[in-house]
Amino acid sequence: MNKCLQLILGLAVSLSTLSAQSDPTKDMWDDPAFVKSFTASYGILSEYEPPISKDEKLVLRAVMDAIKSNRRAAIQQLEPQIKPKTSAAFDFILANLYFQEGNLPNAAKYYNKAIRKFPNFRRAYKNLGLVQARAGNYKAAVKTISKAMELGDVDGRSYGLLGYGYLNQELYYPAEAAYRQAILMKPETLDWKLGLAKCLQRTERYDEAIALFDTLIKLHPDRADFWLHQSNAYISKDKPLAAARNIEVVRRMGKADLATLSRLGDIYINNDAPQLALDAYLAALKLAGNKDTHSLIRAAKILTRSGSYEQGKVMIAQTRQQLGDQIKEADDLTLLILEARIARAEGDIETAITALDQIIQRDALNGEAIIDLGRIYAAQGDLAKAINRFEQAEKIEASERKALIAHAQALVSNTDYQAALPLLRRALYMQPDENLEDYLKRVERAARNKGA
């Protein structure tokens, strides 16, 4: 086959790399070795490549300029030329052009037509496997790429793509085997090492995954994703502070996103480092702007619930300042509840009651605020007022169970065990819970002892 025709067919394939920007294995499209392999000269192995007649060669030469400069024009020019008896090479080239255009359904259609015309067309199988993988049809991709390998197209890429297909089907044993073979044949390809690391993590071999990422990080210390993947393995190994060290490296790189910084804050708060947690949450706040109020409110809740009141107050104040007039009513009420809880914990009962009253005036169905107010009255010994609030919250569907438990706890504190029992049983019926069941049993024993 002459050089002109080889160029046409090779170009049709190489241009397909332009449509791979969103491919999960996109790194390989930037690898010159892969491009060279993918654009290998057409027609040198007649057993695996369809024949082309002299007339067909003339047609292909005529569309060469369009293939190089205007793919859509090339498609329009080439598609009408394809007939049932036309060489499978035409279908193959048209499939490549559709692949370049990001039209995966049509690409798959014409690769399949090429294969039906020439069943041993192994490059058509391999390209079809790539299309299927990019389309998320991993089961079909594995079958198709395996067929290409059966026909002799065996290389590191093929094994790597097999691993990728198996991994996405959660078939970790064959995925691992394929990735290891790919690494042996193409040790410089990072995608396959990342795939192997994912297999190790998902089969809970975290030490091996950590060791593999150690190697990758030494080779590519600027790859934030390697540091983060390893941090996930550390978390799974119950080594949160090692995970935090990795995330701090990513943070110094300036590559930590909102979710990563929030995770860092969570690690610190769970390891009794509230000031470090606040620092991470405030960094997340800067990234969030006014777009992700959920993360900001969540951080304020975590700090408050953990008893880190000083840090909680800072987080609440900074969140209010950043959101300003754009703060939503629901978020504002949530922050008010947190402020009331902090005030109560610090002994400023008057401020807590004022804040909760303000919330209830603005939102009469805010069961959380009503329950908190009831708890304050119960702590002050005003059981009648407390019960009134609990019963009010019990009529609100979203807060009924929580109000029943708070009501029962207030009665237990007042040694009225018998009255608490139906409330606890109702709460347990609404949602089974081992801790609540144990508490109910203790109250039942206390009621029996008191009546004895």
C-alpha positions in Angstrom: 0.0 0.0 0.0 1.5 3.4 -0.9 2.5 6.1 1.5 -0.4 8.4 0.6 -3.0 5.9 1.6 -1.1 5.0 4.8 -1.1 8.7 5.7 -4.9 8.9 5.2 -5.6 5.9 7.4 -3.1 6.9 10.0 -4.3 10.5 10.2 -7.9 9.3 10.6 -6.8 7.5 13.7 -4.4 10.0 15.2 -7.0 12.8 15.1 -9.2 10.8 17.4 -7.0 11.8 20.3 -8.6 15.2 20.1 -11.9 13.9 21.4 -10.4 12.3 24.5 -10.1 15.3 26.8 -12.7 13.9 29.2 -11.4 10.3 29.1 -10.6 9.0 32.6 -7.4 7.6 31.0 -6.6 10.8 29.2 -2.9 10.8 30.1 -2.3 8.1 27.6 -3.6 10.4 24.8 -0.6 12.7 25.5 1.8 9.8 25.3 3.7 9.9 22.0 4.3 6.1 22.3 0.6 5.5 22.4 -0.1 7.8 19.5 2.6 6.1 17.5 1.1 2.7 18.4 -2.4 3.8 17.7 -1.5 5.2 14.3 0.6 2.3 13.2 0.9 1.9 9.4 -2.2 0.4 7.8 -2.2 -2.6 5.7 1.1 -4.3 6.6 -0.5 -7.4 8.0 -3.0 -8.6 5.4 -4.4 -11.3 7.6 -5.7 -8.7 10.0 -6.4 -5.8 7.6 -9.1 -5.7 4.9 -8.0 -5.4 1.2 -8.7 -2.2 -0.7 -9.2 -2.2 -4.5 -7.6 0.2 -6.9 -10.8 2.2 -7.3 -11.2 2.4 -3.6 -7.7 3.8 -3.2 -8.6 6.6 -5.6 -11.6 7.5 -3.5 -9.5 7.6 -0.3 -6.9 9.8 -2.0 -9.7 12.2 -3.0 -10.8 12.7 0.7 -7.3 13.1 2.1 -7.3 16.9 2.2 -10.7 16.9 3.9 -9.6 14.4 6.5 -6.6 16.6 7.4 -8.5 19.9 7.4 -12.2 19.5 7.7 -13.5 16.3 9.4 -17.1 17.0 8.9 -16.6 17.6 5.2 -14.7 14.3 5.1 -17.5 12.5 6.8 -20.1 13.9 4.3 -17.8 13.0 1.4 -17.0 9.5 2.6 -20.2 8.2 4.1 -22.2 8.0 0.9 -19.3 6.0 -0.7 -19.8 3.1 1.8 -21.8 0.2 0.5 -22.3 -3.4 1.7 -19.4 -4.6 -0.5 -17.1 -1.6 0.1 -13.9 -2.4 1.8 -14.1 -2.5 5.6 -11.3 0.1 5.6 -13.9 2.7 4.6 -16.1 1.9 7.6 -13.0 2.0 9.8 -11.9 5.4 8.6 -15.4 6.8 8.9 -15.6 5.4 12.5 -12.3 7.1 13.3 -13.7 10.4 12.0 -16.8 10.1 14.1 -14.6 9.3 17.1 -12.7 12.5 16.5 -16.0 14.4 16.5 -17.0 12.9 19.8 -19.9 11.0 18.1 -19.4 7.8 20.0 -22.6 6.0 18.8 -21.7 6.5 15.2 -18.1 5.6 15.8 -19.2 2.3 17.4 -21.7 1.7 14.6 -19.1 1.9 11.8 -16.4 0.0 13.8 -19.0 -2.8 14.1 -19.7 -2.6 10.4 -16.0 -2.9 9.7 -15.8 -6.0 11.9 -18.8 -7.6 10.3 -17.2 -7.1 6.8 -13.8 -8.3 8.0 -14.1 -10.4 11.2 -10.3 -10.4 11.8 -10.0 -6.6 11.7 -8.1 -6.4 15.0 -7.5 -2.6 14.9 -11.2 -2.1 14.5 -11.8 -4.3 17.6 -9.2 -2.3 19.6 -10.6 1.1 18.6 -14.2 -0.1 19.3 -13.0 -1.2 22.7 -11.7 2.3 23.3 -15.0 3.8 22.3 -16.9 1.4 24.5 -14.7 2.2 27.5 -15.1 6.0 26.9 -18.9 5.5 26.7 -18.9 3.6 30.0 -19.8 0.3 28.5 -17.1 -1.5 30.3 -18.4 -5.1 30.0 -18.5 -4.8 26.2 -15.1 -3.0 26.2 -13.5 -5.9 28.0 -14.9 -8.4 25.5 -13.9 -6.4 22.5 -10.4 -5.6 23.6 -9.9 -9.2 24.6 -10.9 -10.2 21.0 -8.2 -7.7 19.6 -5.7 -9.4 21.9 -6.8 -12.8 20.8 -6.1 -11.7 17.2 -2.5 -10.7 18.3 -2.8 -7.0 19.3 -1.2 -7.6 22.7 0.6 -4.7 24.4 0.7 -2.8 27.6 -2.1 -0.6 26.5 -4.4 -3.5 25.8 -3.8 -5.0 29.3 -4.2 -1.6 30.9 -7.5 -1.0 29.2 -8.6 -4.4 30.2 -7.7 -3.5 33.8 -9.7 -0.3 33.5 -12.7 -2.1 32.2 -12.6 -4.7 35.0 -12.0 -2.1 37.7 -15.1 -0.2 36.6 -17.1 -3.4 36.9 -15.7 -3.9 40.4 -14.0 -7.1 39.3 -10.8 -6.5 41.2 -9.0 -9.7 40.8 -8.8 -9.7 37.0 -8.3 -5.9 37.1 -5.3 -6.3 39.3 -3.9 -9.1 37.1 -4.3 -7.0 34.0 -2.8 -3.9 35.5 0.2 -5.8 36.7 0.8 -7.2 33.2 0.3 -3.7 31.8 2.9 -2.3 34.2 5.4 -5.0 33.2 5.0 -4.1 29.6 4.7 -0.4 29.9 6.3 0.5 33.3 6.3 4.3 32.4 2.5 4.6 32.2 1.1 6.1 35.4 -2.5 5.3 34.6 -1.9 1.6 35.1 -0.1 2.1 38.4 -3.0 4.2 39.6 -5.4 1.5 38.5 -3.5 -1.1 40.5 -3.5 1.2 43.5 -7.2 1.5 43.3 -7.5 -2.3 43.2 -5.3 -2.6 46.3 -7.4 0.0 48.2 -10.7 -1.6 47.2 -9.5 -5.0 48.3 -8.4 -3.4 51.6 -4.6 -4.0 51.0 -3.8 -0.5 52.2 -0.2 -1.1 53.1 0.5 -2.2 49.6 -1.4 0.8 48.2 0.6 3.2 50.5 3.9 1.7 49.4 2.9 2.0 45.7 2.0 5.7 46.3 5.3 6.2 48.1 7.0 5.2 44.9 4.8 7.4 42.7 5.2 10.4 45.0 9.0 10.1 44.8 8.9 10.1 41.1 6.2 12.8 40.8 6.1 14.9 44.0 4.1 17.6 42.3 1.1 15.3 41.6 -1.5 16.4 44.2 -3.7 13.4 43.3 -1.0 10.9 44.4 -0.8 12.6 47.8 -4.6 12.6 48.2 -5.0 9.0 47.1 -2.4 8.0 49.7 -4.1 10.1 52.3 -7.3 8.0 51.6 -5.3 4.8 52.2 -4.0 6.2 55.5 -7.5 7.0 56.6 -8.6 3.5 55.8 -5.6 2.3 57.8 -6.9 4.4 60.7 -3.9 6.7 60.5 -5.7 10.1 60.2 -2.7 12.3 61.2 -0.6 10.7 58.4 -3.5 11.5 56.1 -3.5 15.1 57.4 0.2 15.4 56.6 -0.5 14.5 53.0 -3.4 16.9 52.7 -1.2 19.7 54.2 1.3 19.1 51.4 -1.4 19.5 48.9 -2.6 22.6 50.6 0.9 24.1 50.4 0.8 23.3 46.7 -2.3 25.5 46.4 -4.2 22.5 45.0 -6.6 21.7 48.0 -10.2 22.1 47.0 -13.2 22.8 49.3 -13.9 19.1 50.0 -10.2 18.4 50.8 -10.0 21.3 53.2 -13.2 20.2 54.9 -11.9 16.7 55.2 -8.7 18.1 56.8 -10.8 20.0 59.3 -12.8 16.9 60.1 -9.5 15.0 60.8 -8.3 17.6 63.2 -11.5 18.0 65.1 -11.7 14.2 65.5 -8.1 14.3 66.9 -8.8 17.0 69.5 -7.1 19.8 67.5 -9.9 22.4 67.2 -7.7 25.3 66.4 -6.1 23.4 63.5 -9.6 22.4 62.4 -10.8 26.0 62.5 -7.8 27.0 60.3 -8.7 24.3 57.7 -12.4 25.2 57.8 -11.7 28.9 57.4 -9.5 28.1 54.4 -12.4 26.1 53.0 -14.7 29.1 53.7 -12.5 31.3 51.5 -12.8 28.9 48.6 -16.5 28.4 49.1 -17.4 32.1 48.8 -21.2 32.4 48.7 -21.7 29.2 46.6 -21.4 26.4 49.1 -23.2 27.5 52.3 -23.7 23.9 53.2 -20.0 23.3 53.9 -19.8 26.5 55.9 -22.8 25.7 58.1 -21.6 22.1 58.5 -18.2 23.3 59.8 -19.9 25.6 62.3 -22.1 22.7 63.5 -19.1 20.4 63.9 -17.1 22.9 66.0 -20.1 23.6 68.2 -21.1 20.0 68.7 -17.6 19.0 69.6 -17.6 21.6 72.4 -15.0 23.8 70.6 -17.1 26.9 71.4 -14.4 29.6 70.9 -13.6 28.2 67.4 -17.4 27.7 66.8 -18.0 31.4 67.5 -15.2 32.4 65.1 -16.6 30.1 62.4 -20.1 31.4 62.8 -19.0 35.1 62.8 -16.8 34.6 59.7 -19.6 32.7 57.9 -22.1 35.6 58.7 -19.5 38.1 57.5 -18.8 36.3 54.2 -22.5 35.6 53.4 -23.6 39.0 54.4 -27.0 40.0 53.1 -27.1 37.0 50.8 -27.5 34.6 53.7 -30.6 32.4 53.4 -33.3 32.4 56.1 -32.8 28.7 56.9 -29.0 29.2 57.3 -29.4 32.3 59.4 -31.7 30.3 61.8 -29.3 27.4 62.0 -26.5 29.8 63.0 -28.8 31.4 65.6 -29.4 27.9 67.1 -25.7 27.3 67.2 -25.2 30.6 68.9 -27.9 29.8 71.4 -26.3 26.5 72.3 -22.9 28.1 72.8 -24.4 30.7 75.0 -26.2 28.0 77.1 -23.0 26.0 77.3 -21.1 29.0 78.5 -23.8 29.8 81.1 -25.3 32.8 79.4 -28.9 31.4 79.7 -30.6 34.8 79.0 -28.8 35.2 75.7 -29.7 31.6 74.8 -33.4 32.0 75.6 -33.5 35.3 73.7 -32.0 33.8 70.6 -34.3 30.7 70.7 -37.4 32.9 71.2 -36.3 35.0 68.2 -36.0 31.8 66.1 -39.4 30.5 67.1 -41.0 33.9 66.3 -39.5 33.8 62.8 -40.2 30.1 62.3 -43.0 28.6 64.5 -42.3 25.1 63.2 -38.6 25.1 64.0 -38.7 22.0 66.2 -34.9 22.1 67.0 -35.2 25.6 68.6 -38.4 24.6 70.5 -36.7 21.5 71.9 -33.6 23.4 72.9 -35.8 25.9 74.7 -37.5 23.1 76.5 -34.2 21.7 77.6 -33.2 25.0 79.1 -36.5 25.2 81.1 -36.0 21.6 82.2 -32.4 22.5 83.4 -33.9 25.5 85.3 -36.3 23.1 87.1 -39.4 24.6 85.3 -40.7 21.2 84.2 -44.2 22.5 83.2 -42.7 25.0 80.8 -40.3 22.4 79.5 -43.0 19.8 78.8 -45.1 22.5 77.1 -42.3 23.1 74.6 -41.6 19.3 74.1 -45.2 18.6 73.4 -45.3 21.5 71.0 -42.3 20.0 69.1 -43.9 16.5 69.2 -46.6 17.8 66.9 -44.1 18.7 64.3 -43.3 15.6 62.2 -39.7 16.4 61.5 -38.9 16.9 65.2 -41.3 14.4 66.8 -38.9 11.6 67.7 -36.2 14.0 69.0 -38.8 15.8 71.1 -40.1 12.5 72.6 -36.6 11.6 73.7 -35.9 15.0 75.2 -39.3 15.0 76.9 -38.6 11.5 78.4 -35.1 12.5 79.6 -36.6 15.5 81.4 -39.1 13.2 83.1 -36.3 10.7 84.0 -34.3 13.6 85.6 -37.4 14.3 87.7 -37.6 10.6 88.6 -40.9 10.2 86.8 -39.9 7.0 85.2 -43.3 5.6 84.5 -44.4 8.7 82.5 -41.2 8.5 80.5 -41.7 4.9 79.3 -44.4 5.4 76.7 -42.5 8.3 75.2 -39.3 6.2 74.8 -41.3 3.3 73.4 -42.9 5.6 70.8 -39.5 7.0 69.8 -38.0 3.5 69.5 -41.0 2.3 67.4 -40.4 5.3 65.1 -36.8 4.4 64.6 -35.0 1.3 66.2 -31.7 2.2 67.9 -29.6 0.1 70.2 -28.5 2.9 72.4 -32.1 4.1 72.9 -33.2 0.5 73.5 -30.5 0.2 76.3 -31.7 3.5 77.8 -35.3 2.3 77.8 -34.3 -0.9 79.6 -32.5 1.2 82.3 -35.6 3.4 82.7 -37.8 0.3 83.0 -35.6 -1.1 85.7 -35.6 2.2 87.5 -39.5 2.3 87.3 -39.7 -1.2 88.7 -37.3 -0.4 91.6 -39.2 2.8 92.4 -42.5 0.9 92.5 -41.1 -2.0 94.6 
